[in-house]
Every structure is written in structure tokens, then in C-alpha cells.
Amino acid sequence: MVNYRSTKIDPDAWFQYASRGKDINVASSLGSVRFDPREPTRAEIMKRAESENFNPNLVSTRDEAVERILVMKRESAVTE
């Protein structure tokens, strides 16, 4: 779960930031659930999700993020 509240990512840092997150997700998690991003960050995540074909798992609140994680766990258990 990634809390983006009050987060601003410099445009020049996006590639490195996204690459590190992808590496962590592939190596040891079900994926990321992101919540409460400011509009420029939300727009950039959505743009990258579309161009790189991934689910951004972007929600507005922490409670929604927790619920999304529970859904991801249930979906993972079904496919195992």
C-alpha cells in the first residue's frame, strides 16, 4: 500500500521511481495499491498504467486500499 498524500514526484525522477516499484512488486508482492494522490501524480500514474498495460490499483482512501488488498489476496488464493 502506497500513501501518496502530499507526495510530489519530480518529472525527472519518474522512471527511476516507477522502475524500483515494479522490481519490488515482481520480486515479492501481489502488486501495489495506491491511495490519495494529488492530481498531477494521479494523472502520471494513469498515463503510465495505460502505456505499460498494468492495473494502477488507484483508490481515494486508505480504507479502499485495504479492501483492494483483501480482494487481491482472495484472487491470488483462487489461482494458486
mmCIF file of the N, C-alpha and C atoms, coordinates in Angstrom:
data_MODEL
# 
_entry.id   MODEL 
# 
loop_
_atom_site.group_PDB 
_atom_site.id 
_atom_site.type_symbol 
_atom_site.label_atom_id 
_atom_site.label_alt_id 
_atom_site.label_comp_id 
_atom_site.label_asym_id 
_atom_site.label_entity_id 
_atom_site.label_seq_id 
_atom_site.pdbx_PDB_ins_code 
_atom_site.Cartn_x 
_atom_site.Cartn_y 
_atom_site.Cartn_z 
_atom_site.occupancy 
_atom_site.B_iso_or_equiv 
_atom_site.pdbx_formal_charge 
_atom_site.auth_seq_id 
_atom_site.auth_comp_id 
_atom_site.auth_asym_id 
_atom_site.auth_atom_id 
_atom_site.pdbx_PDB_model_num 
ATOM 1   N N  . MET A 1 1  ? 0.858   -1.154  0.000   1.00 0.00 ? 1  MET A N  1 
ATOM 2   C CA . MET A 1 1  ? 0.000   0.000   0.000   1.00 0.00 ? 1  MET A CA 1 
ATOM 3   C C  . MET A 1 1  ? 0.911   1.226   0.000   1.00 0.00 ? 1  MET A C  1 
ATOM 4   N N  . VAL A 1 2  ? 0.619   2.139   -0.921  1.00 0.00 ? 2  VAL A N  1 
ATOM 5   C CA . VAL A 1 2  ? 1.429   3.350   -1.035  1.00 0.00 ? 2  VAL A CA 1 
ATOM 6   C C  . VAL A 1 2  ? 0.536   4.567   -0.802  1.00 0.00 ? 2  VAL A C  1 
ATOM 7   N N  . ASN A 1 3  ? 0.862   5.360   0.215   1.00 0.00 ? 3  ASN A N  1 
ATOM 8   C CA . ASN A 1 3  ? 0.118   6.575   0.529   1.00 0.00 ? 3  ASN A CA 1 
ATOM 9   C C  . ASN A 1 3  ? 0.775   7.738   -0.212  1.00 0.00 ? 3  ASN A C  1 
ATOM 10  N N  . TYR A 1 4  ? 0.062   8.321   -1.153  1.00 0.00 ? 4  TYR A N  1 
ATOM 11  C CA . TYR A 1 4  ? 0.592   9.432   -1.936  1.00 0.00 ? 4  TYR A CA 1 
ATOM 12  C C  . TYR A 1 4  ? 0.183   10.794  -1.398  1.00 0.00 ? 4  TYR A C  1 
ATOM 13  N N  . ARG A 1 5  ? -0.447  10.860  -0.236  1.00 0.00 ? 5  ARG A N  1 
ATOM 14  C CA . ARG A 1 5  ? -0.884  12.138  0.312   1.00 0.00 ? 5  ARG A CA 1 
ATOM 15  C C  . ARG A 1 5  ? 0.298   13.103  0.388   1.00 0.00 ? 5  ARG A C  1 
ATOM 16  N N  . SER A 1 6  ? 0.135   14.270  -0.181  1.00 0.00 ? 6  SER A N  1 
ATOM 17  C CA . SER A 1 6  ? 1.138   15.342  -0.189  1.00 0.00 ? 6  SER A CA 1 
ATOM 18  C C  . SER A 1 6  ? 2.439   14.949  -0.885  1.00 0.00 ? 6  SER A C  1 
ATOM 19  N N  . THR A 1 7  ? 2.395   13.929  -1.728  1.00 0.00 ? 7  THR A N  1 
ATOM 20  C CA . THR A 1 7  ? 3.593   13.481  -2.440  1.00 0.00 ? 7  THR A CA 1 
ATOM 21  C C  . THR A 1 7  ? 3.697   14.182  -3.787  1.00 0.00 ? 7  THR A C  1 
ATOM 22  N N  . LYS A 1 8  ? 4.880   14.642  -4.081  1.00 0.00 ? 8  LYS A N  1 
ATOM 23  C CA . LYS A 1 8  ? 5.157   15.201  -5.397  1.00 0.00 ? 8  LYS A CA 1 
ATOM 24  C C  . LYS A 1 8  ? 6.412   14.515  -5.921  1.00 0.00 ? 8  LYS A C  1 
ATOM 25  N N  . ILE A 1 9  ? 6.306   13.896  -7.082  1.00 0.00 ? 9  ILE A N  1 
ATOM 26  C CA . ILE A 1 9  ? 7.449   13.213  -7.679  1.00 0.00 ? 9  ILE A CA 1 
ATOM 27  C C  . ILE A 1 9  ? 7.939   14.071  -8.834  1.00 0.00 ? 9  ILE A C  1 
ATOM 28  N N  . ASP A 1 10 ? 9.192   14.454  -8.770  1.00 0.00 ? 10 ASP A N  1 
ATOM 29  C CA . ASP A 1 10 ? 9.788   15.273  -9.813  1.00 0.00 ? 10 ASP A CA 1 
ATOM 30  C C  . ASP A 1 10 ? 9.695   14.529  -11.145 1.00 0.00 ? 10 ASP A C  1 
ATOM 31  N N  . PRO A 1 11 ? 9.282   15.197  -12.213 1.00 0.00 ? 11 PRO A N  1 
ATOM 32  C CA . PRO A 1 11 ? 9.164   14.522  -13.506 1.00 0.00 ? 11 PRO A CA 1 
ATOM 33  C C  . PRO A 1 11 ? 10.431  13.790  -13.940 1.00 0.00 ? 11 PRO A C  1 
ATOM 34  N N  . ASP A 1 12 ? 11.597  14.319  -13.616 1.00 0.00 ? 12 ASP A N  1 
ATOM 35  C CA . ASP A 1 12 ? 12.847  13.663  -13.988 1.00 0.00 ? 12 ASP A CA 1 
ATOM 36  C C  . ASP A 1 12 ? 13.104  12.394  -13.180 1.00 0.00 ? 12 ASP A C  1 
ATOM 37  N N  . ALA A 1 13 ? 12.388  12.208  -12.072 1.00 0.00 ? 13 ALA A N  1 
ATOM 38  C CA . ALA A 1 13 ? 12.599  11.040  -11.213 1.00 0.00 ? 13 ALA A CA 1 
ATOM 39  C C  . ALA A 1 13 ? 11.603  9.913   -11.477 1.00 0.00 ? 13 ALA A C  1 
ATOM 40  N N  . TRP A 1 14 ? 10.598  10.145  -12.321 1.00 0.00 ? 14 TRP A N  1 
ATOM 41  C CA . TRP A 1 14 ? 9.545   9.155   -12.506 1.00 0.00 ? 14 TRP A CA 1 
ATOM 42  C C  . TRP A 1 14 ? 10.062  7.805   -12.981 1.00 0.00 ? 14 TRP A C  1 
ATOM 43  N N  . PHE A 1 15 ? 10.955  7.776   -13.942 1.00 0.00 ? 15 PHE A N  1 
ATOM 44  C CA . PHE A 1 15 ? 11.426  6.500   -14.466 1.00 0.00 ? 15 PHE A CA 1 
ATOM 45  C C  . PHE A 1 15 ? 12.062  5.672   -13.360 1.00 0.00 ? 15 PHE A C  1 
ATOM 46  N N  . GLN A 1 16 ? 12.989  6.254   -12.624 1.00 0.00 ? 16 GLN A N  1 
ATOM 47  C CA . GLN A 1 16 ? 13.670  5.548   -11.537 1.00 0.00 ? 16 GLN A CA 1 
ATOM 48  C C  . GLN A 1 16 ? 12.672  5.108   -10.465 1.00 0.00 ? 16 GLN A C  1 
ATOM 49  N N  . TYR A 1 17 ? 11.766  6.002   -10.102 1.00 0.00 ? 17 TYR A N  1 
ATOM 50  C CA . TYR A 1 17 ? 10.766  5.702   -9.078  1.00 0.00 ? 17 TYR A CA 1 
ATOM 51  C C  . TYR A 1 17 ? 9.898   4.514   -9.505  1.00 0.00 ? 17 TYR A C  1 
ATOM 52  N N  . ALA A 1 18 ? 9.382   4.571   -10.727 1.00 0.00 ? 18 ALA A N  1 
ATOM 53  C CA . ALA A 1 18 ? 8.499   3.514   -11.223 1.00 0.00 ? 18 ALA A CA 1 
ATOM 54  C C  . ALA A 1 18 ? 9.246   2.196   -11.401 1.00 0.00 ? 18 ALA A C  1 
ATOM 55  N N  . SER A 1 19 ? 10.465  2.263   -11.867 1.00 0.00 ? 19 SER A N  1 
ATOM 56  C CA . SER A 1 19 ? 11.264  1.056   -12.073 1.00 0.00 ? 19 SER A CA 1 
ATOM 57  C C  . SER A 1 19 ? 11.519  0.333   -10.753 1.00 0.00 ? 19 SER A C  1 
ATOM 58  N N  . ARG A 1 20 ? 11.872  1.076   -9.725  1.00 0.00 ? 20 ARG A N  1 
ATOM 59  C CA . ARG A 1 20 ? 12.126  0.484   -8.408  1.00 0.00 ? 20 ARG A CA 1 
ATOM 60  C C  . ARG A 1 20 ? 10.850  -0.173  -7.869  1.00 0.00 ? 20 ARG A C  1 
ATOM 61  N N  . GLY A 1 21 ? 9.724   0.508   -8.001  1.00 0.00 ? 21 GLY A N  1 
ATOM 62  C CA . GLY A 1 21 ? 8.459   -0.057  -7.535  1.00 0.00 ? 21 GLY A CA 1 
ATOM 63  C C  . GLY A 1 21 ? 8.090   -1.327  -8.275  1.00 0.00 ? 21 GLY A C  1 
ATOM 64  N N  . LYS A 1 22 ? 8.303   -1.347  -9.583  1.00 0.00 ? 22 LYS A N  1 
ATOM 65  C CA . LYS A 1 22 ? 7.995   -2.537  -10.386 1.00 0.00 ? 22 LYS A CA 1 
ATOM 66  C C  . LYS A 1 22 ? 8.871   -3.708  -9.947  1.00 0.00 ? 22 LYS A C  1 
ATOM 67  N N  . ASP A 1 23 ? 10.149  -3.462  -9.728  1.00 0.00 ? 23 ASP A N  1 
ATOM 68  C CA . ASP A 1 23 ? 11.065  -4.523  -9.294  1.00 0.00 ? 23 ASP A CA 1 
ATOM 69  C C  . ASP A 1 23 ? 10.613  -5.137  -7.970  1.00 0.00 ? 23 ASP A C  1 
ATOM 70  N N  . ILE A 1 24 ? 10.200  -4.287  -7.036  1.00 0.00 ? 24 ILE A N  1 
ATOM 71  C CA . ILE A 1 24 ? 9.728   -4.779  -5.735  1.00 0.00 ? 24 ILE A CA 1 
ATOM 72  C C  . ILE A 1 24 ? 8.455   -5.601  -5.907  1.00 0.00 ? 24 ILE A C  1 
ATOM 73  N N  . ASN A 1 25 ? 7.523   -5.110  -6.715  1.00 0.00 ? 25 ASN A N  1 
ATOM 74  C CA . ASN A 1 25 ? 6.265   -5.833  -6.929  1.00 0.00 ? 25 ASN A CA 1 
ATOM 75  C C  . ASN A 1 25 ? 6.505   -7.206  -7.524  1.00 0.00 ? 25 ASN A C  1 
ATOM 76  N N  . VAL A 1 26 ? 7.344   -7.287  -8.543  1.00 0.00 ? 26 VAL A N  1 
ATOM 77  C CA . VAL A 1 26 ? 7.600   -8.558  -9.210  1.00 0.00 ? 26 VAL A CA 1 
ATOM 78  C C  . VAL A 1 26 ? 8.300   -9.535  -8.269  1.00 0.00 ? 26 VAL A C  1 
ATOM 79  N N  . ALA A 1 27 ? 9.224   -9.029  -7.477  1.00 0.00 ? 27 ALA A N  1 
ATOM 80  C CA . ALA A 1 27 ? 10.020  -9.900  -6.609  1.00 0.00 ? 27 ALA A CA 1 
ATOM 81  C C  . ALA A 1 27 ? 9.272   -10.414 -5.386  1.00 0.00 ? 27 ALA A C  1 
ATOM 82  N N  . SER A 1 28 ? 8.375   -9.596  -4.824  1.00 0.00 ? 28 SER A N  1 
ATOM 83  C CA . SER A 1 28 ? 7.880   -10.028 -3.514  1.00 0.00 ? 28 SER A CA 1 
ATOM 84  C C  . SER A 1 28 ? 6.496   -9.535  -3.125  1.00 0.00 ? 28 SER A C  1 
ATOM 85  N N  . SER A 1 29 ? 5.614   -9.297  -4.079  1.00 0.00 ? 29 SER A N  1 
ATOM 86  C CA . SER A 1 29 ? 4.289   -8.859  -3.651  1.00 0.00 ? 29 SER A CA 1 
ATOM 87  C C  . SER A 1 29 ? 3.221   -9.212  -4.676  1.00 0.00 ? 29 SER A C  1 
ATOM 88  N N  . LEU A 1 30 ? 1.977   -8.995  -4.287  1.00 0.00 ? 30 LEU A N  1 
ATOM 89  C CA . LEU A 1 30 ? 0.848   -9.165  -5.197  1.00 0.00 ? 30 LEU A CA 1 
ATOM 90  C C  . LEU A 1 30 ? 0.699   -7.967  -6.116  1.00 0.00 ? 30 LEU A C  1 
ATOM 91  N N  . GLY A 1 31 ? 1.332   -6.866  -5.762  1.00 0.00 ? 31 GLY A N  1 
ATOM 92  C CA . GLY A 1 31 ? 1.217   -5.617  -6.509  1.00 0.00 ? 31 GLY A CA 1 
ATOM 93  C C  . GLY A 1 31 ? 1.074   -4.465  -5.546  1.00 0.00 ? 31 GLY A C  1 
ATOM 94  N N  . SER A 1 32 ? 0.923   -3.282  -6.091  1.00 0.00 ? 32 SER A N  1 
ATOM 95  C CA . SER A 1 32 ? 0.774   -2.082  -5.267  1.00 0.00 ? 32 SER A CA 1 
ATOM 96  C C  . SER A 1 32 ? -0.649  -1.574  -5.333  1.00 0.00 ? 32 SER A C  1 
ATOM 97  N N  . VAL A 1 33 ? -1.107  -1.066  -4.214  1.00 0.00 ? 33 VAL A N  1 
ATOM 98  C CA . VAL A 1 33 ? -2.361  -0.319  -4.162  1.00 0.00 ? 33 VAL A CA 1 
ATOM 99  C C  . VAL A 1 33 ? -1.983  1.078   -3.730  1.00 0.00 ? 33 VAL A C  1 
ATOM 100 N N  . ARG A 1 34 ? -2.381  2.049   -4.533  1.00 0.00 ? 34 ARG A N  1 
ATOM 101 C CA . ARG A 1 34 ? -2.004  3.442   -4.300  1.00 0.00 ? 34 ARG A CA 1 
ATOM 102 C C  . ARG A 1 34 ? -3.235  4.223   -3.867  1.00 0.00 ? 34 ARG A C  1 
ATOM 103 N N  . PHE A 1 35 ? -3.058  5.109   -2.882  1.00 0.00 ? 35 PHE A N  1 
ATOM 104 C CA . PHE A 1 35 ? -4.212  5.910   -2.486  1.00 0.00 ? 35 PHE A CA 1 
ATOM 105 C C  . PHE A 1 35 ? -3.832  7.353   -2.195  1.00 0.00 ? 35 PHE A C  1 
ATOM 106 N N  . ASP A 1 36 ? -4.817  8.218   -2.399  1.00 0.00 ? 36 ASP A N  1 
ATOM 107 C CA . ASP A 1 36 ? -4.757  9.641   -2.081  1.00 0.00 ? 36 ASP A CA 1 
ATOM 108 C C  . ASP A 1 36 ? -3.677  10.434  -2.833  1.00 0.00 ? 36 ASP A C  1 
ATOM 109 N N  . PRO A 1 37 ? -3.532  10.210  -4.141  1.00 0.00 ? 37 PRO A N  1 
ATOM 110 C CA . PRO A 1 37 ? -2.541  11.010  -4.871  1.00 0.00 ? 37 PRO A CA 1 
ATOM 111 C C  . PRO A 1 37 ? -3.076  12.390  -5.230  1.00 0.00 ? 37 PRO A C  1 
ATOM 112 N N  . ARG A 1 38 ? -2.185  13.359  -5.300  1.00 0.00 ? 38 ARG A N  1 
ATOM 113 C CA . ARG A 1 38 ? -2.547  14.672  -5.829  1.00 0.00 ? 38 ARG A CA 1 
ATOM 114 C C  . ARG A 1 38 ? -2.770  14.520  -7.329  1.00 0.00 ? 38 ARG A C  1 
ATOM 115 N N  . GLU A 1 39 ? -3.476  15.451  -7.931  1.00 0.00 ? 39 GLU A N  1 
ATOM 116 C CA . GLU A 1 39 ? -3.865  15.299  -9.328  1.00 0.00 ? 39 GLU A CA 1 
ATOM 117 C C  . GLU A 1 39 ? -2.691  15.100  -10.290 1.00 0.00 ? 39 GLU A C  1 
ATOM 118 N N  . PRO A 1 40 ? -1.602  15.843  -10.216 1.00 0.00 ? 40 PRO A N  1 
ATOM 119 C CA . PRO A 1 40 ? -0.516  15.575  -11.177 1.00 0.00 ? 40 PRO A CA 1 
ATOM 120 C C  . PRO A 1 40 ? 0.041   14.149  -11.049 1.00 0.00 ? 40 PRO A C  1 
ATOM 121 N N  . THR A 1 41 ? 0.125   13.651  -9.824  1.00 0.00 ? 41 THR A N  1 
ATOM 122 C CA . THR A 1 41 ? 0.626   12.292  -9.601  1.00 0.00 ? 41 THR A CA 1 
ATOM 123 C C  . THR A 1 41 ? -0.380  11.275  -10.114 1.00 0.00 ? 41 THR A C  1 
ATOM 124 N N  . ARG A 1 42 ? -1.661  11.488  -9.821  1.00 0.00 ? 42 ARG A N  1 
ATOM 125 C CA . ARG A 1 42 ? -2.719  10.594  -10.321 1.00 0.00 ? 42 ARG A CA 1 
ATOM 126 C C  . ARG A 1 42 ? -2.671  10.517  -11.842 1.00 0.00 ? 42 ARG A C  1 
ATOM 127 N N  . ALA A 1 43 ? -2.563  11.649  -12.495 1.00 0.00 ? 43 ALA A N  1 
ATOM 128 C CA . ALA A 1 43 ? -2.536  11.681  -13.962 1.00 0.00 ? 43 ALA A CA 1 
ATOM 129 C C  . ALA A 1 43 ? -1.327  10.922  -14.510 1.00 0.00 ? 43 ALA A C  1 
ATOM 130 N N  . GLU A 1 44 ? -0.183  11.095  -13.891 1.00 0.00 ? 44 GLU A N  1 
ATOM 131 C CA . GLU A 1 44 ? 1.025   10.401  -14.353 1.00 0.00 ? 44 GLU A CA 1 
ATOM 132 C C  . GLU A 1 44 ? 0.910   8.889   -14.151 1.00 0.00 ? 44 GLU A C  1 
ATOM 133 N N  . ILE A 1 45 ? 0.389   8.458   -13.023 1.00 0.00 ? 45 ILE A N  1 
ATOM 134 C CA . ILE A 1 45 ? 0.202   7.026   -12.780 1.00 0.00 ? 45 ILE A CA 1 
ATOM 135 C C  . ILE A 1 45 ? -0.760  6.445   -13.816 1.00 0.00 ? 45 ILE A C  1 
ATOM 136 N N  . MET A 1 46 ? -1.855  7.128   -14.074 1.00 0.00 ? 46 MET A N  1 
ATOM 137 C CA . MET A 1 46 ? -2.832  6.641   -15.054 1.00 0.00 ? 46 MET A CA 1 
ATOM 138 C C  . MET A 1 46 ? -2.221  6.572   -16.453 1.00 0.00 ? 46 MET A C  1 
ATOM 139 N N  . LYS A 1 47 ? -1.441  7.574   -16.818 1.00 0.00 ? 47 LYS A N  1 
ATOM 140 C CA . LYS A 1 47 ? -0.788  7.590   -18.128 1.00 0.00 ? 47 LYS A CA 1 
ATOM 141 C C  . LYS A 1 47 ? 0.173   6.405   -18.262 1.00 0.00 ? 47 LYS A C  1 
ATOM 142 N N  . ARG A 1 48 ? 0.960   6.168   -17.246 1.00 0.00 ? 48 ARG A N  1 
ATOM 143 C CA . ARG A 1 48 ? 1.923   5.057   -17.284 1.00 0.00 ? 48 ARG A CA 1 
ATOM 144 C C  . ARG A 1 48 ? 1.201   3.704   -17.275 1.00 0.00 ? 48 ARG A C  1 
ATOM 145 N N  . ALA A 1 49 ? 0.137   3.592   -16.524 1.00 0.00 ? 49 ALA A N  1 
ATOM 146 C CA . ALA A 1 49 ? -0.621  2.344   -16.482 1.00 0.00 ? 49 ALA A CA 1 
ATOM 147 C C  . ALA A 1 49 ? -1.176  2.011   -17.863 1.00 0.00 ? 49 ALA A C  1 
ATOM 148 N N  . GLU A 1 50 ? -1.668  3.010   -18.544 1.00 0.00 ? 50 GLU A N  1 
ATOM 149 C CA . GLU A 1 50 ? -2.211  2.792   -19.886 1.00 0.00 ? 50 GLU A CA 1 
ATOM 150 C C  . GLU A 1 50 ? -1.112  2.410   -20.878 1.00 0.00 ? 50 GLU A C  1 
ATOM 151 N N  . SER A 1 51 ? -0.006  3.142   -20.858 1.00 0.00 ? 51 SER A N  1 
ATOM 152 C CA . SER A 1 51 ? 1.053   2.879   -21.839 1.00 0.00 ? 51 SER A CA 1 
ATOM 153 C C  . SER A 1 51 ? 1.817   1.590   -21.543 1.00 0.00 ? 51 SER A C  1 
ATOM 154 N N  . GLU A 1 52 ? 1.878   1.178   -20.268 1.00 0.00 ? 52 GLU A N  1 
ATOM 155 C CA . GLU A 1 52 ? 2.623   -0.025  -19.894 1.00 0.00 ? 52 GLU A CA 1 
ATOM 156 C C  . GLU A 1 52 ? 1.703   -1.204  -19.582 1.00 0.00 ? 52 GLU A C  1 
ATOM 157 N N  . ASN A 1 53 ? 0.405   -1.003  -19.770 1.00 0.00 ? 53 ASN A N  1 
ATOM 158 C CA . ASN A 1 53 ? -0.600  -2.049  -19.619 1.00 0.00 ? 53 ASN A CA 1 
ATOM 159 C C  . ASN A 1 53 ? -0.561  -2.737  -18.244 1.00 0.00 ? 53 ASN A C  1 
ATOM 160 N N  . PHE A 1 54 ? -0.747  -1.946  -17.190 1.00 0.00 ? 54 PHE A N  1 
ATOM 161 C CA . PHE A 1 54 ? -0.874  -2.523  -15.858 1.00 0.00 ? 54 PHE A CA 1 
ATOM 162 C C  . PHE A 1 54 ? -2.027  -1.858  -15.125 1.00 0.00 ? 54 PHE A C  1 
ATOM 163 N N  . ASN A 1 55 ? -2.554  -2.555  -14.121 1.00 0.00 ? 55 ASN A N  1 
ATOM 164 C CA . ASN A 1 55 ? -3.636  -2.028  -13.304 1.00 0.00 ? 55 ASN A CA 1 
ATOM 165 C C  . ASN A 1 55 ? -3.027  -1.093  -12.264 1.00 0.00 ? 55 ASN A C  1 
ATOM 166 N N  . PRO A 1 56 ? -3.381  0.183   -12.283 1.00 0.00 ? 56 PRO A N  1 
ATOM 167 C CA . PRO A 1 56 ? -2.774  1.108   -11.333 1.00 0.00 ? 56 PRO A CA 1 
ATOM 168 C C  . PRO A 1 56 ? -3.244  0.919   -9.897  1.00 0.00 ? 56 PRO A C  1 
ATOM 169 N N  . ASN A 1 57 ? -4.340  0.166   -9.687  1.00 0.00 ? 57 ASN A N  1 
ATOM 170 C CA . ASN A 1 57 ? -4.864  -0.030  -8.327  1.00 0.00 ? 57 ASN A CA 1 
ATOM 171 C C  . ASN A 1 57 ? -4.859  1.286   -7.565  1.00 0.00 ? 57 ASN A C  1 
ATOM 172 N N  . LEU A 1 58 ? -5.498  2.259   -8.135  1.00 0.00 ? 58 LEU A N  1 
ATOM 173 C CA . LEU A 1 58 ? -5.511  3.620   -7.608  1.00 0.00 ? 58 LEU A CA 1 
ATOM 174 C C  . LEU A 1 58 ? -6.871  3.901   -6.972  1.00 0.00 ? 58 LEU A C  1 
ATOM 175 N N  . VAL A 1 59 ? -6.865  4.197   -5.678  1.00 0.00 ? 59 VAL A N  1 
ATOM 176 C CA . VAL A 1 59 ? -8.097  4.476   -4.949  1.00 0.00 ? 59 VAL A CA 1 
ATOM 177 C C  . VAL A 1 59 ? -7.940  5.779   -4.168  1.00 0.00 ? 59 VAL A C  1 
ATOM 178 N N  . SER A 1 60 ? -9.036  6.253   -3.623  1.00 0.00 ? 60 SER A N  1 
ATOM 179 C CA . SER A 1 60 ? -9.023  7.557   -2.950  1.00 0.00 ? 60 SER A CA 1 
ATOM 180 C C  . SER A 1 60 ? -8.650  7.513   -1.477  1.00 0.00 ? 60 SER A C  1 
ATOM 181 N N  . THR A 1 61 ? -9.029  6.423   -0.800  1.00 0.00 ? 61 THR A N  1 
ATOM 182 C CA . THR A 1 61 ? -8.842  6.391   0.656   1.00 0.00 ? 61 THR A CA 1 
ATOM 183 C C  . THR A 1 61 ? -8.060  5.155   1.110   1.00 0.00 ? 61 THR A C  1 
ATOM 184 N N  . ARG A 1 62 ? -7.566  5.224   2.334   1.00 0.00 ? 62 ARG A N  1 
ATOM 185 C CA . ARG A 1 62 ? -6.853  4.090   2.921   1.00 0.00 ? 62 ARG A CA 1 
ATOM 186 C C  . ARG A 1 62 ? -7.794  2.898   3.068   1.00 0.00 ? 62 ARG A C  1 
ATOM 187 N N  . ASP A 1 63 ? -9.020  3.134   3.478   1.00 0.00 ? 63 ASP A N  1 
ATOM 188 C CA . ASP A 1 63 ? -9.983  2.037   3.627   1.00 0.00 ? 63 ASP A CA 1 
ATOM 189 C C  . ASP A 1 63 ? -10.207 1.316   2.300   1.00 0.00 ? 63 ASP A C  1 
ATOM 190 N N  . GLU A 1 64 ? -10.317 2.079   1.216   1.00 0.00 ? 64 GLU A N  1 
ATOM 191 C CA . GLU A 1 64 ? -10.464 1.462   -0.108  1.00 0.00 ? 64 GLU A CA 1 
ATOM 192 C C  . GLU A 1 64 ? -9.212  0.665   -0.479  1.00 0.00 ? 64 GLU A C  1 
ATOM 193 N N  . ALA A 1 65 ? -8.044  1.157   -0.091  1.00 0.00 ? 65 ALA A N  1 
ATOM 194 C CA . ALA A 1 65 ? -6.794  0.447   -0.368  1.00 0.00 ? 65 ALA A CA 1 
ATOM 195 C C  . ALA A 1 65 ? -6.756  -0.884  0.374   1.00 0.00 ? 65 ALA A C  1 
ATOM 196 N N  . VAL A 1 66 ? -7.163  -0.875  1.647   1.00 0.00 ? 66 VAL A N  1 
ATOM 197 C CA . VAL A 1 66 ? -7.187  -2.113  2.428   1.00 0.00 ? 66 VAL A CA 1 
ATOM 198 C C  . VAL A 1 66 ? -8.146  -3.110  1.789   1.00 0.00 ? 66 VAL A C  1 
ATOM 199 N N  . GLU A 1 67 ? -9.304  -2.647  1.375   1.00 0.00 ? 67 GLU A N  1 
ATOM 200 C CA . GLU A 1 67 ? -10.283 -3.540  0.725   1.00 0.00 ? 67 GLU A CA 1 
ATOM 201 C C  . GLU A 1 67 ? -9.707  -4.105  -0.573  1.00 0.00 ? 67 GLU A C  1 
ATOM 202 N N  . ARG A 1 68 ? -9.029  -3.287  -1.343  1.00 0.00 ? 68 ARG A N  1 
ATOM 203 C CA . ARG A 1 68 ? -8.429  -3.756  -2.603  1.00 0.00 ? 68 ARG A CA 1 
ATOM 204 C C  . ARG A 1 68 ? -7.367  -4.821  -2.324  1.00 0.00 ? 68 ARG A C  1 
ATOM 205 N N  . ILE A 1 69 ? -6.586  -4.653  -1.278  1.00 0.00 ? 69 ILE A N  1 
ATOM 206 C CA . ILE A 1 69 ? -5.576  -5.658  -0.915  1.00 0.00 ? 69 ILE A CA 1 
ATOM 207 C C  . ILE A 1 69 ? -6.255  -6.979  -0.559  1.00 0.00 ? 69 ILE A C  1 
ATOM 208 N N  . LEU A 1 70 ? -7.346  -6.922  0.179   1.00 0.00 ? 70 LEU A N  1 
ATOM 209 C CA . LEU A 1 70 ? -8.077  -8.147  0.528   1.00 0.00 ? 70 LEU A CA 1 
ATOM 210 C C  . LEU A 1 70 ? -8.592  -8.854  -0.726  1.00 0.00 ? 70 LEU A C  1 
ATOM 211 N N  . VAL A 1 71 ? -9.085  -8.080  -1.686  1.00 0.00 ? 71 VAL A N  1 
ATOM 212 C CA . VAL A 1 71 ? -9.546  -8.655  -2.956  1.00 0.00 ? 71 VAL A CA 1 
ATOM 213 C C  . VAL A 1 71 ? -8.376  -9.309  -3.691  1.00 0.00 ? 71 VAL A C  1 
ATOM 214 N N  . MET A 1 72 ? -7.229  -8.630  -3.736  1.00 0.00 ? 72 MET A N  1 
ATOM 215 C CA . MET A 1 72 ? -6.055  -9.187  -4.407  1.00 0.00 ? 72 MET A CA 1 
ATOM 216 C C  . MET A 1 72 ? -5.633  -10.506 -3.751  1.00 0.00 ? 72 MET A C  1 
ATOM 217 N N  . LYS A 1 73 ? -5.680  -10.578 -2.423  1.00 0.00 ? 73 LYS A N  1 
ATOM 218 C CA . LYS A 1 73 ? -5.326  -11.808 -1.710  1.00 0.00 ? 73 LYS A CA 1 
ATOM 219 C C  . LYS A 1 73 ? -6.297  -12.930 -2.059  1.00 0.00 ? 73 LYS A C  1 
ATOM 220 N N  . ARG A 1 74 ? -7.604  -12.609 -2.078  1.00 0.00 ? 74 ARG A N  1 
ATOM 221 C CA . ARG A 1 74 ? -8.592  -13.631 -2.424  1.00 0.00 ? 74 ARG A CA 1 
ATOM 222 C C  . ARG A 1 74 ? -8.375  -14.124 -3.852  1.00 0.00 ? 74 ARG A C  1 
ATOM 223 N N  . GLU A 1 75 ? -8.127  -13.204 -4.774  1.00 0.00 ? 75 GLU A N  1 
ATOM 224 C CA . GLU A 1 75 ? -7.899  -13.587 -6.171  1.00 0.00 ? 75 GLU A CA 1 
ATOM 225 C C  . GLU A 1 75 ? -6.641  -14.450 -6.302  1.00 0.00 ? 75 GLU A C  1 
ATOM 226 N N  . SER A 1 76 ? -5.610  -14.129 -5.545  1.00 0.00 ? 76 SER A N  1 
ATOM 227 C CA . SER A 1 76 ? -4.380  -14.901 -5.582  1.00 0.00 ? 76 SER A CA 1 
ATOM 228 C C  . SER A 1 76 ? -4.601  -16.311 -5.044  1.00 0.00 ? 76 SER A C  1 
ATOM 229 N N  . ALA A 1 77 ? -5.376  -16.442 -3.979  1.00 0.00 ? 77 ALA A N  1 
ATOM 230 C CA . ALA A 1 77 ? -5.647  -17.745 -3.381  1.00 0.00 ? 77 ALA A CA 1 
ATOM 231 C C  . ALA A 1 77 ? -6.431  -18.637 -4.343  1.00 0.00 ? 77 ALA A C  1 
ATOM 232 N N  . VAL A 1 78 ? -7.297  -18.050 -5.144  1.00 0.00 ? 78 VAL A N  1 
ATOM 233 C CA . VAL A 1 78 ? -8.112  -18.814 -6.098  1.00 0.00 ? 78 VAL A CA 1 
ATOM 234 C C  . VAL A 1 78 ? -7.237  -19.349 -7.223  1.00 0.00 ? 78 VAL A C  1 
ATOM 235 N N  . THR A 1 79 ? -6.235  -18.598 -7.649  1.00 0.00 ? 79 THR A N  1 
ATOM 236 C CA . THR A 1 79 ? -5.411  -19.013 -8.785  1.00 0.00 ? 79 THR A CA 1 
ATOM 237 C C  . THR A 1 79 ? -4.281  -19.954 -8.383  1.00 0.00 ? 79 THR A C  1 
ATOM 238 N N  . GLU A 1 80 ? -4.030  -20.122 -7.113  1.00 0.00 ? 80 GLU A N  1 
ATOM 239 C CA . GLU A 1 80 ? -2.927  -20.990 -6.667  1.00 0.00 ? 80 GLU A CA 1 
ATOM 240 C C  . GLU A 1 80 ? -3.320  -22.440 -6.659  1.00 0.00 ? 80 GLU A C  1 
# 
